[in-house]
């Protein structure tokens, strides 16, 4: 059955109204709503509006702040460290990206690291904001209060999936990558477990280290873990990426797993690079264009569809769903309906 579609603007209005009703300052709520809907527009259905009920619950319990400003802990000409004061992560990350962009225009690069942010949603939604302005960007995130990924060769959880996103401008669509250092995410496994479904591949391991596609191993005792990128064969690569993310987030922020957990949240690394300060923007685009074309023209594997560029599908979805409406995952609006009823906010009608 085809999923009903909803106008993206109406979904932004819904999310903004719910956040405002929960006491969130207007500008913080609008940015947070925009980032969540951008996630759904790009097909990241576990990291869009699916997160909003959890955010509203955190606001109700006082574990996400509704108002305030980040505190600057350290500042140099090209680098800043902020204490996010547990404010909504999407707003903090957009603020950090805007700050890093402004710094990069004069310094060549700008980096903002945030400690004690709340959860930051879909990372791909941020890097496109930089590529739209001709810059490259990196956004990395870890949650020091959660551990669900074991180091390669072990079964004890130490890390989160530790996502990293990057965006590179070309003369056409940007290249946008958004990956995790693990084979899958906590959001997807929780959704499938609740639905009684399995993963498409053995991306998890049980407590004895056996690979499995059953998300129940993350919820039963003794608990299993997400496998690092590369799985049982080459998971040393995902393990190394996970360590890299930890160093650039918790390490640089001076706050992470070595500290007492403060609840669901994030430590964030945001860096913007202005190619004009290096080999020049035109030369950067020329190199990226060549690579993009070479990847598209690479001979496909027999019977395969051929190569596509990171972000290609997400950008196509964004354009299509902006025009025709967003096909939300069927669990999202039912989860928001009780919050809408509590706050007297009208739910959007399907197109």
JODA-V788060 format. One record per residue. N is the residue number from 1. PHI is phi as a letter, one per 40 degrees, with the letter a starting at -180 (NA if undefined). PSI is psi in whole degrees, -180 to 180 (NA if undefined). NEAR is the number of other C-alpha atoms within 12 Angstrom. Layout:
BEGIN
N/PHI/PSI/NEAR, N/PHI/PSI/NEAR
END
This chain:
BEGIN
1/NA/135/5, 2/c/133/9, 3/c/139/16, 4/c/148/20, 5/b/151/26, 6/b/142/31, 7/c/132/27, 8/c/-39/37, 9/c/-40/26, 10/c/-36/24, 11/c/-38/42, 12/c/-41/34, 13/c/-43/29, 14/c/-51/37, 15/c/-42/46, 16/c/-44/34, 17/c/-41/34, 18/c/-41/39, 19/c/-40/43, 20/c/-41/29, 21/c/-27/26, 22/c/2/33, 23/g/5/24, 24/c/136/32, 25/d/145/25, 26/d/-48/23, 27/c/-36/25, 28/c/-44/32, 29/c/-40/37, 30/c/-45/28, 31/c/-42/32, 32/c/-44/47, 33/c/-43/44, 34/c/-45/35, 35/c/-41/43, 36/c/-47/48, 37/c/-35/45, 38/d/-38/42, 39/d/-46/40, 40/c/-39/44, 41/d/-34/42, 42/c/4/38, 43/g/8/34, 44/c/73/36, 45/c/-14/31, 46/c/-10/33, 47/b/29/38, 48/b/-127/41, 49/c/-16/45, 50/c/-23/35, 51/c/-19/39, 52/c/-41/45, 53/d/-39/28, 54/c/-39/29, 55/c/-44/41, 56/c/-37/38, 57/c/-42/22, 58/c/-40/27, 59/c/-43/29, 60/c/-33/22, 61/c/-5/14, 62/g/13/21, 63/c/-4/24, 64/b/129/34, 65/c/145/35, 66/c/-16/34, 67/a/158/25, 68/h/-172/21, 69/b/150/23, 70/c/151/30, 71/b/129/22, 72/c/118/20, 73/c/-45/22, 74/a/150/21, 75/a/133/19, 76/b/174/16, 77/d/-35/20, 78/b/7/26, 79/a/140/32, 80/b/149/31, 81/b/128/38, 82/b/149/36, 83/c/116/32, 84/c/-7/39, 85/f/25/28, 86/g/32/36, 87/c/162/40, 88/d/128/49, 89/c/-40/47, 90/d/-42/46, 91/c/-45/40, 92/c/-42/47, 93/c/-38/49, 94/c/-42/39, 95/c/-43/32, 96/c/-41/44, 97/c/-43/44, 98/c/-40/27, 99/c/-45/30, 100/c/-37/42, 101/c/-45/38, 102/c/-41/27, 103/c/-44/29, 104/c/-29/33, 105/c/-28/27, 106/b/-31/19, 107/b/-9/22, 108/g/-43/28, 109/b/153/32, 110/b/133/36, 111/b/131/43, 112/b/127/47, 113/b/135/50, 114/b/124/54, 115/c/152/46, 116/f/41/47, 117/c/159/47, 118/c/179/42, 119/d/144/43, 120/b/7/50, 121/g/-141/51, 122/c/117/45, 123/c/-33/45, 124/c/-27/49, 125/c/-23/47, 126/c/-46/48, 127/c/-29/43, 128/c/-30/40, 129/c/-31/33, 130/c/-43/40, 131/c/-30/34, 132/c/-20/23, 133/b/18/28, 134/g/13/33, 135/b/161/42, 136/c/153/44, 137/a/152/46, 138/b/135/45, 139/b/123/49, 140/b/150/48, 141/a/143/52, 142/b/157/51, 143/b/104/43, 144/c/-9/39, 145/c/-5/28, 146/b/142/27, 147/b/122/31, 148/a/-2/40, 149/b/129/45, 150/c/150/40, 151/c/150/36, 152/d/130/33, 153/g/1/25, 154/b/171/26, 155/b/0/29, 156/c/125/24, 157/c/137/31, 158/b/-39/32, 159/b/168/43, 160/c/177/44, 161/d/-17/44, 162/f/70/49, 163/c/152/44, 164/b/138/41, 165/b/150/36, 166/a/148/35, 167/b/138/40, 168/b/127/41, 169/c/149/38, 170/b/-174/31, 171/c/-12/24, 172/b/-130/19, 173/c/143/27, 174/c/162/35, 175/c/121/38, 176/b/114/37, 177/b/143/35, 178/a/100/37, 179/b/167/32, 180/b/160/39, 181/c/-1/40, 182/b/166/43, 183/c/-24/41, 184/a/-175/37, 185/b/163/35, 186/c/-37/34, 187/c/-45/26, 188/c/-43/30, 189/c/-37/35, 190/c/-41/25, 191/c/-46/27, 192/c/-38/25, 193/c/-44/21, 194/c/-34/17, 195/c/-1/16, 196/g/28/14, 197/b/171/17, 198/b/162/22, 199/c/158/27, 200/c/-18/16, 201/a/165/18, 202/c/83/27, 203/c/2/36, 204/b/168/45, 205/b/145/40, 206/c/-179/32, 207/c/-16/27, 208/c/0/18, 209/g/15/28, 210/c/130/22, 211/c/142/26, 212/a/158/28, 213/b/9/29, 214/c/111/32, 215/c/-13/37, 216/c/-24/30, 217/c/-19/32, 218/c/-10/36, 219/b/-22/22, 220/c/159/14, 221/b/139/12, 222/c/142/17, 223/c/145/25, 224/c/-166/34, 225/a/162/49, 226/c/141/56, 227/c/142/52, 228/c/158/45, 229/d/128/33, 230/h/-17/27, 231/g/-155/34, 232/c/-22/29, 233/c/-45/15, 234/b/34/18, 235/c/-10/28, 236/c/-25/23, 237/c/-48/24, 238/c/-37/36, 239/d/-46/35, 240/c/-41/24, 241/c/-40/32, 242/c/-41/41, 243/c/-39/34, 244/d/-47/25, 245/c/-43/40, 246/c/-42/37, 247/c/-42/27, 248/c/-19/34, 249/b/-78/40, 250/c/-43/35, 251/c/-53/26, 252/c/-34/29, 253/c/-19/38, 254/g/23/26, 255/a/127/34, 256/a/-138/36, 257/c/-18/29, 258/c/-7/15, 259/b/164/17, 260/c/136/12, 261/c/141/18, 262/b/12/24, 263/h/174/25, 264/d/126/32, 265/a/-154/38, 266/a/149/48, 267/b/132/51, 268/b/139/53, 269/b/124/50, 270/b/123/50, 271/b/135/43, 272/b/138/45, 273/b/125/40, 274/c/110/36, 275/d/-23/33, 276/c/-26/22, 277/c/-4/23, 278/b/-110/18, 279/c/-2/15, 280/h/145/17, 281/c/-39/25, 282/c/-40/20, 283/c/-36/18, 284/d/-48/25, 285/c/-38/29, 286/c/-42/20, 287/c/-44/20, 288/c/-38/26, 289/c/-43/23, 290/c/-47/17, 291/c/-44/22, 292/c/-45/28, 293/c/-41/21, 294/c/-39/17, 295/c/-43/18, 296/c/-34/18, 297/c/-3/15, 298/c/139/16, 299/c/126/14, 300/c/154/14, 301/c/148/9, 302/d/126/7, 303/g/-1/7, 304/c/167/10, 305/c/-9/12, 306/g/176/15, 307/c/146/19, 308/b/161/25, 309/c/148/29, 310/d/132/24, 311/g/-11/31, 312/c/-47/25, 313/c/-41/24, 314/c/-39/32, 315/c/-37/30, 316/c/-42/20, 317/c/-41/24, 318/d/-47/28, 319/c/-45/21, 320/c/-43/21, 321/c/-26/29, 322/c/-39/27, 323/c/-41/18, 324/b/-7/19, 325/h/156/27, 326/c/126/41, 327/c/90/34, 328/c/149/36, 329/d/140/26, 330/c/-14/22, 331/c/-11/21, 332/c/-55/33, 333/c/-39/33, 334/d/-33/19, 335/c/-26/22, 336/c/-21/33, 337/d/-44/22, 338/c/-34/19, 339/c/-39/29, 340/c/-42/27, 341/c/-41/17, 342/c/-38/16, 343/b/2/22, 344/g/35/17, 345/b/132/23, 346/c/137/23, 347/c/144/28, 348/c/145/26, 349/c/151/17, 350/c/151/18, 351/c/NA/19
END
